[in-house]
């Protein structure tokens, strides 16, 4: 018994000594992060606006920090690892068993909106990788939108955001925010909440610092699954590494890992129109392409426009990976947009919050991160299906006597302009309906001359965010309508 106690003591002591810590280096240049990556350091975040780079260092090697920067700070232990009291779970984050239980419970409580989890394949160690399909009972084609998280095992912040968004969709469908009903009536939302189940399970007793999967066969400590995708895989040794012990080791070939194969096959069959692939941390919103500086997709202007709206309130910085952090190749977003015969999925990577595990003992951190990301999730689900905000087709013929041509801006925040065409002089009534058919506001235009004119509408403060329909009518019984969105 004494011998066993001694062995356990030595193992625990060794584990403490080998624990990793987040270290912030302050006197850095834009190129220093790339140099650190090429030297094999685990670079976790870069913020040139504030002049620092975060790296992970083993506890026993913290004295190396002075060789990298004359000014550095060892960050709070709970930012980078699971504290001992949370090693059998994940504190306020959802551990693997709690994840499964949540999604099963959601399906049970909202069986008309959420399916039970379905296995789409297995990980390297044989754990299930599962997805959840959410939509309403309404029929017709509903374009799929894809959400994923935890492809990097130490990043539970994104997983919390997926859980929050699923709860928001289901709890608001029959009341509250009408955007939830619009999303589930008009799209199909798919969640893959744990993309790296082996690594995430390993982090529960291991302390939470492991990033890669558990395929250690090459002599390192796993494969970085977000460098293992097929588009521009191995483009250079800066955006990914050929060395098994490096944090960004890409594997010995594109899609060498079962975890990326599973998502690849599912995405190929699904053909989503947009995706939010969650990571942490840094408060970034990243879009393709990431493999090279100054290389943009044909939809660059759309990515810029959408991300400007998505980050208007939450303080996230948007751009390609080289613009935000550093070059990446073999990455999920790039493949979703440019790979597989250029499928053109509008794919984003939000980097959630300011740490890996900082909310484990403070749920307010998780609540704040979810509040930052929920509007981005809503926006992508409302905007991607039409590529022009929420829109509706005219209900009148080819040459209508009265036409509501457009609502601008869409989404509207404080005001909107209705562009109306009349065949002659008339007085037009405008009514605003919510998705349940209730009139929430109405006004008259006054006498309009024939042709096209614009009516301005100040959105009343008491009208909540949601999907609305503007309906116009005249004394002769002519009418037209158009959907639009109010964002708050």
C-alpha positions as CSV (number, residue, x, y, z in Angstrom):
1,X,0.0,0.0,0.0
2,X,2.8,2.4,0.9
3,X,4.5,1.6,-2.4
4,X,1.3,2.3,-4.3
5,X,0.9,5.6,-2.5
6,X,4.5,6.6,-3.4
7,X,3.8,5.8,-7.1
8,X,0.7,7.9,-7.1
9,X,2.5,10.7,-5.4
10,X,5.3,10.7,-8.0
11,X,2.8,10.6,-10.8
12,X,0.8,13.5,-9.5
13,X,4.0,15.5,-8.8
14,X,5.2,14.7,-12.4
15,X,1.9,15.8,-13.8
16,X,2.1,19.1,-11.9
17,X,5.6,19.7,-13.1
18,X,4.6,19.1,-16.7
19,X,1.4,21.2,-16.6
20,X,1.3,23.9,-19.3
21,X,0.7,27.6,-18.5
22,X,-0.4,30.4,-20.8
23,X,2.3,33.0,-21.0
24,X,1.7,36.5,-22.6
25,X,4.7,38.0,-24.4
26,X,4.4,41.8,-24.7
27,X,7.3,43.1,-26.8
28,X,6.6,41.4,-30.0
29,X,6.6,42.3,-33.7
30,X,4.1,41.2,-36.3
31,X,6.5,38.6,-37.6
32,X,7.5,37.2,-34.3
33,X,4.4,35.0,-34.0
34,X,5.2,33.2,-37.2
35,X,8.8,32.7,-36.0
36,X,7.5,31.2,-32.8
37,X,5.2,28.8,-34.7
38,X,8.0,27.7,-37.0
39,X,10.1,27.0,-33.9
40,X,7.4,24.7,-32.6
41,X,5.9,26.9,-29.9
42,X,2.2,26.5,-29.2
43,X,1.0,30.0,-30.1
44,X,-2.6,30.4,-28.9
45,X,-3.5,34.0,-29.7
46,X,-2.0,37.1,-31.3
47,X,-3.2,40.7,-30.7
48,X,-1.0,43.2,-32.5
49,X,-3.5,45.9,-31.6
50,X,-2.5,45.5,-28.0
51,X,1.0,44.2,-28.7
52,X,1.1,40.7,-27.3
53,X,1.3,37.0,-28.3
54,X,0.1,34.2,-26.0
55,X,1.9,30.9,-26.0
56,X,1.7,27.7,-23.9
57,X,4.8,26.7,-22.0
58,X,5.3,23.7,-19.7
59,X,5.4,24.8,-16.1
60,X,9.0,23.5,-15.7
61,X,10.0,25.7,-18.7
62,X,8.5,29.0,-17.7
63,X,12.0,30.5,-17.4
64,X,12.3,30.2,-21.2
65,X,9.9,33.1,-21.4
66,X,12.6,35.6,-20.5
67,X,14.5,34.4,-23.6
68,X,11.5,35.2,-25.8
69,X,10.5,38.6,-24.4
70,X,11.9,41.0,-21.8
71,X,8.3,41.7,-20.7
72,X,6.0,38.7,-20.1
73,X,3.2,37.6,-17.8
74,X,2.2,34.1,-16.7
75,X,-1.6,34.2,-17.0
76,X,-4.1,32.8,-14.6
77,X,-3.9,29.0,-14.2
78,X,-7.6,28.5,-14.9
79,X,-7.3,30.3,-18.3
80,X,-5.2,27.5,-19.7
81,X,-6.1,24.3,-17.8
82,X,-8.8,22.6,-15.9
83,X,-8.2,23.1,-12.2
84,X,-8.0,19.9,-10.0
85,X,-11.5,20.3,-8.7
86,X,-12.8,20.2,-12.3
87,X,-10.6,17.4,-13.6
88,X,-13.4,14.8,-13.5
89,X,-15.7,17.1,-15.4
90,X,-15.3,20.6,-16.8
91,X,-16.6,23.0,-14.2
92,X,-19.4,25.1,-15.7
93,X,-18.5,23.8,-19.2
94,X,-20.3,20.7,-20.5
95,X,-18.1,17.6,-20.2
96,X,-18.6,14.7,-22.8
97,X,-21.4,13.0,-20.8
98,X,-23.2,16.3,-20.1
99,X,-23.0,17.2,-23.8
100,X,-24.7,13.9,-24.8
101,X,-27.3,14.3,-22.0
102,X,-28.1,17.9,-23.0
103,X,-28.8,17.1,-26.7
104,X,-30.9,14.0,-25.7
105,X,-32.9,16.1,-23.3
106,X,-33.4,18.8,-25.9
107,X,-34.8,16.3,-28.3
108,X,-37.1,14.9,-25.6
109,X,-38.4,18.3,-24.6
110,X,-38.7,19.7,-28.1
111,X,-39.3,16.6,-30.2
112,X,-41.1,18.6,-32.9
113,X,-38.0,20.8,-33.4
114,X,-34.9,18.8,-32.5
115,X,-34.0,15.2,-33.4
116,X,-32.1,12.9,-31.1
117,X,-28.3,12.8,-31.7
118,X,-27.3,10.6,-34.7
119,X,-23.9,9.1,-35.0
120,X,-22.1,10.0,-38.2
121,X,-18.9,8.1,-37.6
122,X,-16.2,7.2,-35.0
123,X,-13.1,8.8,-33.8
124,X,-9.6,7.4,-33.7
125,X,-10.3,5.6,-30.4
126,X,-13.8,4.6,-31.5
127,X,-15.9,7.2,-29.8
128,X,-19.1,8.4,-31.6
129,X,-19.1,11.7,-33.5
130,X,-22.7,12.7,-33.5
131,X,-24.8,15.4,-35.1
132,X,-28.2,17.0,-34.2
133,X,-30.7,18.2,-36.8
134,X,-33.1,21.0,-35.9
135,X,-36.0,22.4,-37.9
136,X,-39.7,22.9,-37.6
137,X,-42.4,20.6,-39.0
138,X,-43.1,22.9,-41.9
139,X,-42.5,21.3,-45.3
140,X,-40.5,22.3,-48.4
141,X,-36.8,22.7,-49.1
142,X,-34.9,24.2,-46.2
143,X,-31.3,25.0,-46.9
144,X,-28.9,23.4,-44.3
145,X,-26.7,25.5,-42.1
146,X,-23.8,23.9,-40.2
147,X,-22.4,24.5,-36.7
148,X,-19.4,22.7,-35.2
149,X,-17.1,23.0,-32.2
150,X,-14.4,21.2,-30.3
151,X,-12.3,20.1,-33.2
152,X,-9.5,21.4,-30.9
153,X,-10.0,19.6,-27.6
154,X,-9.1,22.4,-25.3
155,X,-11.7,24.9,-26.6
156,X,-15.0,24.3,-24.8
157,X,-16.1,28.0,-25.3
158,X,-17.5,27.3,-28.8
159,X,-19.3,24.2,-27.5
160,X,-21.1,26.4,-25.0
161,X,-22.2,28.8,-27.8
162,X,-23.7,25.9,-29.7
163,X,-25.6,24.7,-26.7
164,X,-26.8,28.3,-26.0
165,X,-28.0,28.8,-29.6
166,X,-29.9,25.5,-29.6
167,X,-31.7,26.5,-26.4
168,X,-32.4,29.9,-27.9
169,X,-34.0,28.4,-31.0
170,X,-36.2,26.0,-29.2
171,X,-37.3,28.2,-26.3
172,X,-38.2,31.1,-28.6
173,X,-39.9,29.2,-31.4
174,X,-43.4,29.5,-30.0
175,X,-43.0,32.9,-28.5
176,X,-40.4,35.5,-27.7
177,X,-38.0,36.4,-30.5
178,X,-39.8,35.7,-33.8
179,X,-36.5,35.2,-35.6
180,X,-36.2,31.7,-34.0
181,X,-39.5,30.7,-35.7
182,X,-38.3,32.1,-39.0
183,X,-35.0,30.3,-38.8
184,X,-36.5,26.9,-38.0
185,X,-39.4,27.3,-40.5
186,X,-37.0,28.2,-43.3
187,X,-33.7,26.4,-42.7
188,X,-32.4,23.2,-41.3
189,X,-29.7,23.7,-38.6
190,X,-27.2,21.0,-38.0
191,X,-24.9,20.8,-34.9
192,X,-21.7,18.7,-34.6
193,X,-20.9,19.8,-31.0
194,X,-17.8,17.5,-30.3
195,X,-15.6,17.1,-33.3
196,X,-12.7,15.7,-31.3
197,X,-14.2,13.4,-28.7
198,X,-11.0,11.5,-27.9
199,X,-9.0,14.7,-27.1
200,X,-11.9,16.2,-25.1
201,X,-12.3,13.1,-23.0
202,X,-8.5,13.0,-22.5
203,X,-8.6,16.6,-21.2
204,X,-11.1,15.7,-18.4
205,X,-8.5,13.8,-16.2
206,X,-5.5,15.3,-18.1
207,X,-6.1,18.9,-17.2
208,X,-7.5,20.4,-20.3
209,X,-4.4,21.5,-22.3
210,X,-4.5,18.9,-25.1
211,X,-5.3,20.4,-28.5
212,X,-5.0,17.5,-31.0
213,X,-6.6,14.1,-31.5
214,X,-5.2,11.0,-29.9
215,X,-3.4,9.4,-32.9
216,X,0.1,9.3,-31.5
217,X,1.3,6.7,-33.9
218,X,3.7,9.1,-35.7
219,X,5.7,9.5,-32.4
220,X,4.2,12.8,-31.4
221,X,1.1,13.8,-29.4
222,X,-1.6,13.6,-32.0
223,X,-2.7,15.4,-35.2
224,X,-4.0,18.9,-35.4
225,X,-7.4,18.2,-36.9
226,X,-7.7,21.8,-38.2
227,X,-4.6,21.3,-40.3
228,X,-5.8,18.0,-41.8
229,X,-8.4,19.1,-44.3
230,X,-7.8,18.6,-48.0
231,X,-7.7,22.1,-49.4
232,X,-4.1,23.5,-49.6
233,X,-3.1,20.8,-47.2
234,X,0.7,21.1,-46.5
235,X,0.9,24.3,-48.6
236,X,3.9,25.4,-46.5
237,X,5.4,24.6,-43.1
238,X,4.3,27.9,-41.5
239,X,0.6,27.4,-41.8
240,X,1.0,23.8,-40.6
241,X,3.8,21.6,-39.5
242,X,5.3,18.3,-40.8
243,X,6.7,17.5,-37.3
244,X,4.6,15.2,-35.1
245,X,5.5,17.0,-31.8
246,X,4.5,20.4,-33.1
247,X,1.1,21.8,-32.1
248,X,0.0,22.3,-35.7
249,X,1.2,18.9,-37.0
250,X,-1.0,18.2,-40.1
251,X,-0.8,14.4,-40.2
252,X,0.9,12.4,-42.9
253,X,-1.7,13.1,-45.6
254,X,-4.8,15.2,-46.1
255,X,-7.8,13.6,-44.4
256,X,-5.6,11.0,-42.7
257,X,-7.6,11.2,-39.5
258,X,-11.0,9.6,-39.0
259,X,-12.4,12.7,-37.3
260,X,-11.9,14.9,-40.4
261,X,-13.0,12.1,-42.7
262,X,-16.3,11.9,-40.8
263,X,-17.0,15.6,-41.0
264,X,-15.9,15.7,-44.7
265,X,-18.3,13.0,-45.7
266,X,-21.2,14.4,-43.8
267,X,-20.6,17.9,-45.1
268,X,-20.3,16.6,-48.7
269,X,-23.6,14.8,-48.4
270,X,-25.3,17.7,-46.6
271,X,-24.2,20.6,-48.9
272,X,-24.7,23.4,-46.4
273,X,-24.9,26.9,-47.6
274,X,-23.1,28.4,-44.6
275,X,-21.2,27.3,-41.5
276,X,-20.0,28.5,-38.1
277,X,-17.0,26.4,-37.0
278,X,-16.3,27.5,-33.4
279,X,-12.9,27.7,-31.7
280,X,-11.4,29.7,-28.9
281,X,-10.0,32.1,-28.1
282,X,-9.2,35.8,-29.0
283,X,-12.5,37.4,-30.1
284,X,-11.9,37.0,-33.8
285,X,-14.3,36.2,-36.7
286,X,-12.3,34.5,-39.4
287,X,-13.2,33.6,-42.9
288,X,-11.4,32.1,-46.0
289,X,-8.8,32.1,-47.3
290,X,-6.2,31.3,-44.6
291,X,-3.4,29.6,-46.4
292,X,-1.6,32.7,-47.7
293,X,-1.5,36.5,-47.2
294,X,-3.5,38.7,-49.6
295,X,-5.4,35.7,-51.1
296,X,-9.2,36.2,-51.1
297,X,-12.2,34.2,-52.2
298,X,-14.5,35.5,-55.0
299,X,-17.0,36.3,-52.2
300,X,-14.6,38.5,-50.3
301,X,-17.0,41.6,-50.5
302,X,-19.8,39.5,-49.0
303,X,-17.6,38.1,-46.2
304,X,-16.6,41.6,-45.4
305,X,-20.1,43.0,-45.4
306,X,-21.6,40.1,-43.4
307,X,-18.8,40.2,-40.8
308,X,-19.1,43.9,-40.4
309,X,-22.7,43.4,-39.2
310,X,-21.9,40.3,-37.2
311,X,-19.2,42.1,-35.2
312,X,-20.8,45.5,-34.9
313,X,-21.7,45.1,-31.3
314,X,-19.5,42.4,-29.8
315,X,-16.0,43.9,-30.4
316,X,-14.8,40.9,-32.4
317,X,-12.2,41.7,-35.1
318,X,-13.0,40.1,-38.5
319,X,-10.7,39.1,-41.4
320,X,-8.9,36.2,-42.9
321,X,-6.6,34.1,-40.7
322,X,-3.4,35.9,-41.8
323,X,-5.1,39.2,-41.2
324,X,-6.2,38.2,-37.7
325,X,-3.7,35.7,-36.5
326,X,-1.3,33.8,-38.8
327,X,-1.4,31.7,-42.0
328,X,-3.1,28.3,-41.7
329,X,-3.3,25.5,-44.3
330,X,-5.4,22.3,-44.4
331,X,-8.0,24.2,-42.4
332,X,-11.8,23.6,-42.3
333,X,-13.1,26.9,-43.5
334,X,-10.8,26.9,-46.6
335,X,-11.9,23.4,-47.5
336,X,-15.6,24.2,-47.0
337,X,-15.3,27.2,-49.3
338,X,-12.7,26.2,-51.8
339,X,-12.3,22.4,-51.6
340,X,-14.4,19.5,-52.9
341,X,-15.0,21.1,-56.4
342,X,-15.2,24.6,-54.9
343,X,-18.5,24.1,-53.0
344,X,-18.5,27.7,-51.9
345,X,-19.9,27.3,-48.4
346,X,-19.9,30.6,-46.6
347,X,-17.8,29.4,-43.6
348,X,-16.7,31.4,-40.6
349,X,-14.6,30.6,-37.6
350,X,-15.5,32.6,-34.5
351,X,-12.7,32.5,-31.8
352,X,-14.7,32.8,-28.6
353,X,-13.7,34.8,-25.6
354,X,-10.3,35.5,-24.0
355,X,-9.2,32.1,-22.7
356,X,-9.5,28.4,-23.1
357,X,-11.0,27.4,-19.7
358,X,-11.6,30.8,-18.0
359,X,-15.2,30.2,-17.4
360,X,-14.9,26.9,-15.6
361,X,-15.6,28.4,-12.2
362,X,-17.3,31.6,-13.3
363,X,-20.5,31.0,-15.3
364,X,-20.8,34.7,-16.0
365,X,-17.8,34.4,-18.4
366,X,-19.7,31.7,-20.4
367,X,-22.9,33.7,-20.4
368,X,-21.1,36.8,-21.7
369,X,-19.4,34.7,-24.5
370,X,-22.7,33.3,-25.6
371,X,-24.3,36.7,-25.6
372,X,-21.5,37.9,-27.9
373,X,-22.0,35.0,-30.3
374,X,-25.7,34.5,-30.4
375,X,-26.4,37.5,-32.7
376,X,-23.8,36.2,-35.2
377,X,-25.5,32.8,-35.3
378,X,-28.9,34.4,-35.8
379,X,-27.5,36.7,-38.6
380,X,-25.9,33.8,-40.5
381,X,-29.1,31.7,-40.3
382,X,-31.3,34.7,-41.4
383,X,-29.0,36.0,-44.1
384,X,-27.3,33.1,-45.8
385,X,-30.5,31.6,-47.4
386,X,-31.2,34.8,-49.4
387,X,-27.7,36.2,-49.5
388,X,-29.5,39.6,-49.2
389,X,-30.9,39.6,-45.7
390,X,-34.5,38.3,-45.3
391,X,-36.5,38.9,-48.4
392,X,-39.9,37.9,-49.9
393,X,-41.2,37.6,-53.4
394,X,-44.0,40.0,-54.6
395,X,-47.5,38.6,-54.2
396,X,-48.7,40.6,-57.3
397,X,-48.3,39.9,-61.0
398,X,-45.6,40.9,-63.4
399,X,-47.0,44.5,-63.8
400,X,-48.6,45.2,-60.4
401,X,-50.7,48.3,-59.8
402,X,-49.1,48.6,-56.4
403,X,-45.7,47.2,-55.6
404,X,-43.4,47.1,-52.5
405,X,-40.1,46.8,-54.3
406,X,-37.6,46.7,-51.4
407,X,-37.0,47.3,-47.7
408,X,-33.6,49.0,-47.0
409,X,-31.5,48.4,-45.0
410,X,-32.4,44.8,-44.4
411,X,-31.8,44.0,-41.5
412,X,-33.1,47.3,-40.2
413,X,-31.9,48.6,-36.8
414,X,-33.4,52.0,-36.1
415,X,-35.1,52.9,-39.4
416,X,-36.1,51.5,-42.8
417,X,-37.1,52.8,-46.2
418,X,-39.9,51.2,-48.2
419,X,-39.6,51.6,-51.9
420,X,-43.1,51.7,-53.4
421,X,-44.3,51.8,-57.0
422,X,-47.9,53.0,-57.7
423,X,-49.7,53.2,-61.1
424,X,-51.2,56.6,-60.3
425,X,-52.0,59.0,-57.6
426,X,-53.0,57.2,-54.4
427,X,-53.0,57.0,-50.6
428,X,-51.0,54.0,-49.4
429,X,-51.5,52.3,-46.0
430,X,-48.5,50.4,-44.5
431,X,-49.0,47.7,-41.9
432,X,-46.2,45.9,-40.1
433,X,-47.0,42.3,-39.0
434,X,-45.0,39.9,-36.9
435,X,-44.8,36.2,-37.7
436,X,-47.9,35.4,-35.8
437,X,-50.0,37.7,-38.0
438,X,-50.4,40.5,-35.4
439,X,-50.2,44.1,-36.6
440,X,-47.5,45.8,-34.5
441,X,-47.4,49.1,-36.3
442,X,-49.2,51.0,-39.1
443,X,-49.1,54.3,-40.8
444,X,-50.4,56.1,-44.0
445,X,-48.2,57.6,-46.7
446,X,-50.3,60.5,-47.7
447,X,-51.1,61.1,-51.3
448,X,-48.4,59.6,-53.6
449,X,-48.0,60.5,-57.2
450,X,-47.7,57.8,-59.8
451,X,-44.3,56.1,-60.1
452,X,-41.7,55.1,-57.5
453,X,-41.2,56.8,-54.2
454,X,-39.7,55.9,-50.8
455,X,-41.5,55.9,-47.4
456,X,-39.3,56.2,-44.3
457,X,-40.2,54.3,-41.2
458,X,-38.6,54.8,-37.7
459,X,-38.6,51.4,-35.9
460,X,-40.5,52.0,-32.6
461,X,-38.4,51.2,-29.6
462,X,-41.0,48.7,-28.3
463,X,-40.7,46.4,-31.4
464,X,-38.3,43.6,-30.5
465,X,-35.8,42.0,-32.9
466,X,-37.4,39.6,-35.2
467,X,-38.9,38.8,-38.6
468,X,-41.6,41.1,-39.9
469,X,-43.8,41.6,-42.9
470,X,-44.5,45.0,-44.4
471,X,-47.9,45.0,-46.2
472,X,-49.0,47.9,-48.4
473,X,-52.5,48.5,-49.7
474,X,-54.6,51.3,-51.4
475,X,-58.2,52.2,-51.5
476,X,-58.7,50.2,-54.7
477,X,-57.8,47.0,-53.0
478,X,-54.4,46.6,-54.5
479,X,-51.7,45.2,-52.1
480,X,-48.2,43.8,-51.9
481,X,-45.9,42.6,-49.1
482,X,-42.3,41.9,-48.3
483,X,-40.5,40.3,-45.4
484,X,-37.7,42.0,-43.6
485,X,-35.7,41.7,-40.3
486,X,-35.3,44.0,-37.3
487,X,-32.0,43.7,-35.5
488,X,-31.4,45.0,-32.0
